[in-house]
Amino acid sequence: MLLYLYDLKIKGKKEYNTLKRRFYYELKHSPLATKPWKTKSALLVEEELEKEADAFFKKYKGFLEVYRARIEKLEEVINQ
């Protein structure tokens, strides 16, 4: 599994809100949205979707800080 950690990086409240709406709208309508686990700053995808996920994040180059980690197991620390 691949864990993507991301953070929107843009100056200005209006510009940030515009970018945020567009980013999450596109994420919601992409095949990545159906993956088993996602939060507002992390996305877990299967390894076969690595190229698709990379392409999605590259569309926001310059406005997004993204890290990818290969993981074997993910455990929930606190169950709400």
Backbone bond lengths (Angstrom), bond angles and torsions (degrees), N, CA, C in turn:
res aa  C-N    CA-C-N  psi(-1)  N-CA   C-N-CA  omega(-1)  CA-C   N-CA-C  phi
1 M - - - 1.452 - - 1.518 108.32 -
2 L 1.323 114.58 152.37 1.458 121.76 177.29 1.518 109.03 -115.15
3 L 1.304 115.81 134.23 1.453 121.63 177.10 1.518 107.48 -112.23
4 Y 1.322 116.58 118.04 1.451 122.51 176.63 1.521 108.39 -101.88
5 L 1.314 115.93 127.49 1.460 122.40 174.73 1.520 106.60 -113.37
6 Y 1.319 117.00 129.80 1.462 119.68 -174.39 1.522 110.82 -140.90
7 D 1.342 113.93 157.14 1.452 121.35 179.65 1.522 108.20 -148.26
8 L 1.316 116.58 129.42 1.459 121.32 177.59 1.521 109.30 -72.82
9 K 1.326 116.99 132.71 1.458 122.51 -178.30 1.524 108.70 -128.50
10 I 1.323 116.54 100.65 1.457 120.54 176.98 1.526 107.79 -155.26
11 K 1.314 116.16 143.54 1.461 121.82 -178.93 1.524 109.68 -87.70
12 G 1.311 116.24 146.71 1.458 121.67 177.15 1.511 112.13 95.07
13 K 1.308 115.61 130.25 1.463 120.54 -177.08 1.527 112.35 -64.04
14 K 1.327 117.50 -45.82 1.465 121.14 -178.82 1.527 111.11 -64.51
15 E 1.330 116.34 -44.86 1.462 120.87 179.84 1.527 110.96 -64.64
16 Y 1.340 116.15 -40.48 1.459 120.61 178.86 1.527 110.66 -62.43
17 N 1.326 116.85 -47.11 1.466 120.42 -179.08 1.526 111.88 -63.88
18 T 1.333 116.97 -38.55 1.465 120.92 177.79 1.524 110.58 -63.85
19 L 1.326 116.22 -47.11 1.458 120.74 179.13 1.523 110.73 -62.93
20 K 1.314 117.31 -43.20 1.461 121.88 -179.28 1.527 111.65 -60.89
21 R 1.341 116.95 -45.94 1.470 120.20 178.62 1.520 111.10 -61.08
22 R 1.335 116.67 -46.27 1.472 120.46 -178.42 1.533 110.52 -64.95
23 F 1.330 117.77 -44.08 1.458 122.38 -178.89 1.526 111.10 -60.58
24 Y 1.324 117.21 -51.97 1.468 119.62 -176.64 1.529 112.12 -71.77
25 Y 1.324 117.89 -28.69 1.468 120.45 174.45 1.531 109.63 -64.32
26 E 1.338 116.66 -48.60 1.468 119.98 179.93 1.528 111.38 -65.51
27 L 1.326 117.28 -38.10 1.460 120.16 177.95 1.522 110.57 -64.06
28 K 1.326 116.53 -41.91 1.462 121.27 -179.74 1.528 112.05 -62.31
29 H 1.329 117.44 -32.89 1.457 121.90 -177.53 1.535 113.43 -98.74
30 S 1.320 117.10 9.53 1.465 120.11 177.77 1.528 109.18 -98.55
31 P 1.318 117.48 163.08 1.468 120.49 176.86 1.530 112.16 -62.55
32 L 1.318 118.04 -19.60 1.459 121.72 179.31 1.523 112.10 -68.47
33 A 1.310 118.16 -21.30 1.463 122.15 -177.41 1.524 112.49 -68.59
34 T 1.300 118.11 -19.46 1.462 121.10 -177.86 1.523 112.24 -92.01
35 K 1.302 116.60 8.72 1.461 120.50 -177.71 1.519 110.31 -72.43
36 P 1.340 116.80 161.70 1.464 120.49 -169.69 1.531 116.06 -64.44
37 W 1.315 118.01 -24.64 1.461 118.06 -174.62 1.512 109.63 -151.52
38 K 1.313 116.50 129.39 1.453 121.00 174.41 1.521 108.82 -153.11
39 T 1.316 114.77 149.28 1.458 121.59 174.42 1.511 106.24 -130.98
40 K 1.323 117.17 -172.16 1.456 118.77 -179.29 1.522 113.04 -71.78
41 S 1.341 118.55 -9.57 1.456 119.58 178.86 1.529 113.68 -138.93
42 A 1.315 117.57 11.40 1.464 120.61 179.92 1.528 110.04 -145.73
43 L 1.325 114.92 148.68 1.462 121.07 -178.61 1.527 108.22 -143.67
44 L 1.314 116.66 129.36 1.459 122.50 178.48 1.522 108.32 -107.44
45 V 1.332 117.34 123.80 1.463 120.99 -179.32 1.528 109.83 -133.65
46 E 1.322 115.34 159.51 1.462 120.86 175.81 1.528 109.00 -73.12
47 E 1.315 116.41 154.85 1.465 121.07 -175.88 1.528 113.08 -63.21
48 E 1.327 117.71 -29.15 1.468 119.14 -179.09 1.526 112.33 -69.37
49 L 1.329 117.96 -13.89 1.467 121.46 177.97 1.528 112.18 -100.76
50 E 1.316 117.32 15.76 1.460 121.17 -178.14 1.524 111.99 -59.24
51 K 1.316 118.12 -47.07 1.468 120.40 -178.40 1.521 111.24 -64.21
52 E 1.318 117.40 -39.39 1.461 121.04 179.02 1.532 110.82 -65.34
53 A 1.321 116.40 -42.77 1.467 120.20 178.99 1.526 110.53 -66.41
54 D 1.328 117.26 -42.77 1.461 120.42 178.10 1.525 111.04 -60.39
55 A 1.325 116.63 -43.24 1.465 120.74 179.60 1.528 111.06 -63.44
56 F 1.331 116.55 -39.81 1.464 119.79 178.45 1.530 110.58 -61.16
57 F 1.317 117.07 -48.02 1.464 120.25 -178.10 1.522 112.31 -69.89
58 K 1.338 118.30 -31.50 1.468 120.99 179.81 1.520 112.29 -66.81
59 K 1.334 117.95 -22.12 1.469 120.38 176.46 1.527 110.91 -62.43
60 Y 1.315 116.60 -22.31 1.465 121.52 -177.36 1.528 111.86 -108.35
61 K 1.307 117.10 24.50 1.461 121.87 179.98 1.532 109.46 -56.22
62 G 1.305 115.62 132.17 1.454 121.10 -178.71 1.523 113.24 94.88
63 F 1.323 116.91 -17.40 1.462 121.63 -179.17 1.523 112.30 -118.00
64 L 1.315 116.55 -0.54 1.455 121.26 -171.61 1.524 109.47 -140.83
65 E 1.305 116.81 140.31 1.457 122.15 171.76 1.528 105.72 -107.80
66 V 1.324 117.07 122.74 1.473 121.29 -173.12 1.526 110.35 -130.57
67 Y 1.330 115.22 136.62 1.456 122.54 174.66 1.520 108.02 -126.89
68 R 1.340 115.40 144.73 1.462 120.74 179.08 1.520 108.14 -124.97
69 A 1.322 116.01 135.23 1.456 121.31 177.82 1.522 109.15 -131.48
70 R 1.297 116.42 139.30 1.463 121.33 173.79 1.520 106.99 -90.77
71 I 1.332 115.45 127.14 1.463 119.43 -178.06 1.521 110.51 -128.90
72 E 1.301 116.03 154.74 1.452 121.47 177.29 1.517 111.46 -100.99
73 K 1.335 116.20 -31.45 1.448 119.64 -174.08 1.522 108.89 -149.19
74 L 1.327 116.10 142.61 1.453 122.08 177.48 1.522 107.87 -128.22
75 E 1.313 116.40 124.90 1.459 120.94 -179.02 1.521 110.09 -118.07
76 E 1.316 115.53 139.94 1.459 120.80 175.75 1.521 108.57 -82.59
77 V 1.331 116.64 130.09 1.462 121.10 -176.86 1.521 110.36 -84.87
78 I 1.315 116.13 -46.25 1.468 120.68 -178.93 1.521 108.21 -122.59
79 N 1.308 116.79 123.97 1.458 121.78 178.45 1.527 107.81 -94.95
80 Q 1.325 116.21 116.48 1.459 120.40 -176.68 1.494 112.32 -87.55
